[in-house]
């Protein structure tokens, strides 16, 4: 059908538009208005901020030269990750994250650092 049309005819574009409209299952107005801008909520902004904190403090944990500061960064990362789990609807995982990593592992790291000799 498209092969038979001459592109230099004035009503060729009208025929192409009619064919496209016939092939499209949605009305043209609905297809145009369905591409709207989606606004983010405050909760989504907080989730992005917590994700940024997790990534920032994970990077700082790797780059710190002082072990005690690195453990502090790991603690902040664990707390932010726990808060992110809570906001995503997994409170059990969030509580385990805060208790195990935010509490026990960080306390163990601090005790090990305090008992080692610095040279």
Secondary structure per residue as TSV (DSSP state, phi and psi in degrees):
chain	resnum	aa	ss	phi	psi
A	1	X	-	360.0	-44.6
A	2	X	-	-72.2	-26.3
A	3	X	T	-67.8	-30.0
A	4	X	T	-78.8	-15.7
A	5	X	S	-82.2	144.0
A	6	X	-	-96.3	124.8
A	7	X	T	-70.4	-13.0
A	8	X	T	-91.6	-3.9
A	9	X	S	-74.6	142.8
A	10	X	T	-67.5	-27.6
A	11	X	T	-98.1	14.2
A	12	X	H	-66.7	-43.1
A	13	X	H	-65.7	-34.6
A	14	X	H	-64.2	-40.4
A	15	X	H	-66.6	-40.4
A	16	X	H	-63.8	-41.2
A	17	X	H	-63.7	-40.3
A	18	X	H	-66.4	-38.3
A	19	X	H	-66.4	-43.2
A	20	X	H	-64.5	-38.1
A	21	X	H	-67.4	-35.3
A	22	X	H	-71.6	-32.0
A	23	X	H	-81.3	-22.8
A	24	X	-	-81.1	123.3
A	25	X	S	-72.5	-23.6
A	26	X	S	-91.4	150.9
A	27	X	-	-62.8	151.0
A	28	X	H	-62.5	-36.5
A	29	X	H	-66.3	-40.5
A	30	X	H	-68.4	-38.1
A	31	X	H	-65.4	-35.1
A	32	X	H	-75.0	-40.1
A	33	X	H	-81.6	-9.4
A	34	X	T	-75.9	-14.0
A	35	X	S	-92.6	68.8
A	36	X	-	-99.4	165.0
A	37	X	-	-83.3	129.6
A	38	X	-	-95.6	125.5
A	39	X	-	-92.7	141.1
A	40	X	-	-85.8	147.4
A	41	X	-	-88.7	172.2
A	42	X	H	-63.9	-36.3
A	43	X	H	-64.0	-38.3
A	44	X	H	-68.2	-37.0
A	45	X	H	-64.6	-39.6
A	46	X	H	-65.4	-38.3
A	47	X	H	-63.5	-41.4
A	48	X	H	-65.6	-38.8
A	49	X	H	-65.4	-42.6
A	50	X	H	-64.7	-38.7
A	51	X	H	-63.3	-40.4
A	52	X	H	-63.0	-40.2
A	53	X	H	-63.9	-41.9
A	54	X	H	-60.4	-46.5
A	55	X	H	-66.5	-41.1
A	56	X	H	-63.3	-48.4
A	57	X	H	-74.8	-24.7
A	58	X	H	-66.7	-40.8
A	59	X	H	-66.0	-43.0
A	60	X	H	-65.2	-33.1
A	61	X	H	-61.2	-39.6
A	62	X	H	-74.1	-30.7
A	63	X	H	-95.1	-10.4
A	64	X	-	-70.3	138.3
A	65	X	S	-87.0	-34.4
A	66	X	S	-83.4	126.7
A	67	X	H	-65.4	-36.5
A	68	X	H	-66.6	-38.4
A	69	X	H	-68.2	-35.3
A	70	X	H	-65.6	-38.8
A	71	X	H	-67.4	-37.4
A	72	X	H	-62.2	-41.6
A	73	X	H	-65.9	-37.8
A	74	X	H	-64.8	-36.4
A	75	X	H	-64.7	-46.4
A	76	X	H	-63.4	-38.7
A	77	X	H	-63.8	-40.8
A	78	X	H	-65.8	-40.8
A	79	X	H	-66.4	-43.2
A	80	X	H	-65.0	-36.6
A	81	X	H	-68.0	-38.9
A	82	X	H	-62.7	-42.7
A	83	X	H	-64.2	-36.9
A	84	X	H	-66.2	-41.8
A	85	X	H	-60.9	-40.6
A	86	X	H	-63.5	-42.8
A	87	X	H	-69.5	-26.2
A	88	X	T	-84.4	1.9
A	89	X	T	92.0	24.8
A	90	X	-	-124.5	74.3
A	91	X	H	-67.8	-31.4
A	92	X	H	-64.7	-44.4
A	93	X	H	-66.3	-35.9
A	94	X	H	-65.3	-44.0
A	95	X	H	-65.4	-42.2
A	96	X	H	-63.3	-39.6
A	97	X	I	-61.2	-45.0
A	98	X	I	-70.1	-40.1
A	99	X	I	-73.7	-46.0
A	100	X	I	-79.0	-56.5
A	101	X	I	-83.5	-42.7
A	102	X	I	-71.8	-24.0
A	103	X	I	-109.7	-68.3
A	104	X	I	-68.4	-48.7
A	105	X	I	-67.6	-40.8
A	106	X	H	-65.5	-42.0
A	107	X	H	-62.3	-40.7
A	108	X	H	-63.1	-43.0
A	109	X	H	-62.0	-42.3
A	110	X	H	-65.5	-41.8
A	111	X	H	-63.4	-42.9
A	112	X	H	-64.6	-40.2
A	113	X	H	-66.2	-38.3
A	114	X	H	-71.3	-29.4
A	115	X	H	-86.2	-10.4
A	116	X	S	-87.0	152.7
A	117	X	-	-87.3	143.2
A	118	X	-	-100.6	135.8
A	119	X	-	-119.7	360.0
